[in-house]
Amino acid sequence: MLAQLTLISALTETADATHLLVLLPKTKALPKGLLHGELLAAVLKRRDMKADELAKAPVAANAASGALVVWAMLDFDKDTFALQTQVRKALQALLDEHPKVVSIAVIGDAAQRQRAAELAVSSAWMNGAPLPVTKKKDERKPLQKIELFGCDDKKLFAALRAQAAGNLLCRELTVLPPNELTPANYRKRIKKLAQENAWQLEEFDTKALRKMGAGAFVAVAQGSHDDDAAIVHLSYNPAKAKRTVALVGKGICFDTGGHNLKPARYMHNMHEDMNGSAVALGILLAATQQKLAVNIDCWLAIAQNHIGPNAYKQNDIVTALNGTTIEIMHTDAEGRMVLADTLTLASRVKPNLMIDFATLTGSMATALGARYSGVLGNRDELVQSAVSAGKQSGERLCAFPLDEDYEAALDSKVADIKQCTLEGEADHILATRFLKRFVEHDVPWLHVDLSASRCEGGLGSVASDVTGFGVAWGLRMLQRLHPDGDV
């Protein structure tokens, strides 16, 4: 649950605050009348710090009342990601004490106060609700209330609250252990979400997919003892929407690597291999709560990649839904297999834009680390728009090439295409070239490889290792799909 937000216009009403964050624009001297200004001046003097050094790192101190106060200066010339990181770190000193109420005071001109309020409230919402853990005694307490002083524009926060809810849903699903979030249980959770949000729900189980000829998806799913895999289709269709976007998410609830079994080091945290589907769900939830005038078809490829008597093998040849034959080179390249048939289904609806999200390749993580995710697509201008939306949202994307000559590496002597190569070079590009084969009707399409789905110590506004990366960016892209948008 997200904390309730109370807007208070008068800064003088902060006297009862027990956990107070004060945000002010970068300046060389402390402004007159600053909240707890004398205390801050004393702290700076003791530390031999100049006032503008607050733009480098926040300062915390206890007031005479016992309240914990944190001050930070924001340099509004910096990019969104830098500001998000600074505010999150300042706020975390307060949230570490698990308070029921956090008070935030913003100072500056109207635009500065609005920007600071957006950053601080968003971070408080996303980090004030603890993620699920399984402990005999969990002493963490959720944040119940946010008091905001200096900005009382109610319209400003409805969209931010929805975005925070979507991010939180994504992270809550991603951290669930694999014995809890099995494909069957995941599908039950999705049904409940569909009922709560009035989404239309359609499921294609393995029996239906076999009959349809979706051999790429079924090849991965058949290794599981429990026949609970499915492609799940959710629809959100607001009355005035004129454009449609398809969100496609990889939902591998656990990835052993199959017959090409992962070593323990790389199998750890593979319950998070369903993160792409959680990102798509988070975007769908936030868009619904924001009442965005965009039709959304959400397609989730939910399965597990297990090893067993029926598991698919190297050198198998399977036929995908669109008739393409695929030579299996490595059973740990399962993500592109389940996405292949899912992309075909999604593109047949002929959306105005299709975006897939997946923790797909280790080569993307090698290329970028965990602070950026990668994006590729079949329209150069669309890829550039995606990078721009990343800068605006603070969820940064790096564009990679998708030139046709890369696909020669996937030529097969026995099938239409190889699933991957064994060398692994440029696999994030080759995987996208593979996926492109299954996008029908030349639908405008982006592929987001989520190398930033987990970043130790947090990323941007989010303090947890699991970041929910992609929800804020995806919302930014949806907003551009409005009739007056620029996508």
BELHULIN-V475276 format. One record per backbone hydrogen bond with DSSP energy under -0.5 kcal/mol. NH is the residue of the N-H (numbers start at 0). CO is the residue of the C=O. Records with the same first field share a line. If there is no record, write none. Layout:
BEGIN
NH=CO + CO
END
This chain:
BEGIN
3=143
5=3 + 145
7=147
10=8
12=9
13=10
14=11
16=13
19=67
20=102
21=19 + 69
22=20 + 104
23=71
25=73
33=30
36=33
39=35
40=36
41=37
42=38
43=39
44=40
45=41
46=42
47=44
48=43
52=49
53=50
54=51
55=52
56=52
58=70
60=68
62=60 + 66
65=62
67=17
68=60 + 66
69=19
70=58
71=21
72=53
73=23
74=72
75=73
77=74
82=78
83=79
84=80
85=81
86=82
87=83
88=84
89=85
90=86
91=87
92=88 + 89
93=90
94=90
95=91
96=93
97=94
101=144
102=18
103=146
104=20
105=148
106=22
112=108
113=109
114=110
115=111
116=112
117=113
118=114
119=115
120=116
121=117
122=118
123=119
124=120
125=121
126=122
127=123
129=127
134=132
138=136
142=127
143=99
144=99
145=3
146=101
147=5 + 145
148=103 + 146
149=7
150=7
153=151
155=152
156=153
157=153
158=154
160=156
161=157
162=158
163=159
164=160
165=161
166=162
167=163
168=164
169=165
170=166
171=167
172=168
173=169
174=170
175=171 + 172
179=176
180=176
181=179
185=181
186=182
187=183
188=184
189=185
190=186
191=187
192=188
193=189
194=190
195=191
196=192
197=193 + 194
198=193
199=234
201=232
203=230
204=202
205=228
208=204
209=205
210=206
211=207
212=208
213=208
214=212 + 318
217=213
218=214
219=215 + 216
220=216
221=217
222=219
223=220
226=224
227=225
229=301
230=203
231=229 + 299
232=201
233=231 + 297
234=199
235=295
240=237
241=292
244=294
245=352
246=244 + 296
247=245 + 354
248=298
249=356
250=300
251=272
252=250 + 302
255=253 + 304
257=304
258=311
259=256
260=258
261=255
265=262
266=262
267=263
269=266
271=268
272=269
273=270
274=271
276=249 + 273
277=273
278=274
279=275
280=276
281=277
282=278
283=279
284=280
285=281
286=282
287=283
288=284
289=285
290=286 + 287
291=286
293=291
294=242
295=235
296=244
297=233 + 295
298=246 + 296
299=231 + 297
300=248 + 298
301=229 + 299
302=250 + 300
304=253
305=303
310=307
311=218
314=327
315=312
317=325
319=317 + 323
322=319
325=317
326=416
327=315 + 325
328=326
332=329
337=333
338=334
339=335
340=336
341=337
342=338
343=339
344=340
345=341
346=342
347=343
348=345
349=346
351=243
352=243
353=443
354=245
355=445
356=247
357=447
359=357
364=360
365=361
366=362
367=363
368=364
370=367
372=395
373=448
374=397
375=446
377=444
382=378
383=379
384=380
385=381
386=382
387=383
388=384
389=385
390=386
391=387
392=388
393=389
394=389
395=393
397=372
399=374
405=402
406=403
407=404
408=405
409=406
410=407
416=324
417=409
418=326
426=423
428=425
429=425
430=426
431=427
432=428
433=429
434=430
435=431
436=432 + 433
437=434
438=435
439=437
442=439
445=353
446=375
447=355
448=373 + 446
449=357 + 447
450=448
452=449
454=464
457=454
458=461
461=458
466=452 + 464
467=452
470=467
473=469
474=470
475=471
476=472
477=473
478=474
479=475
480=477
481=478
484=481
486=479
END
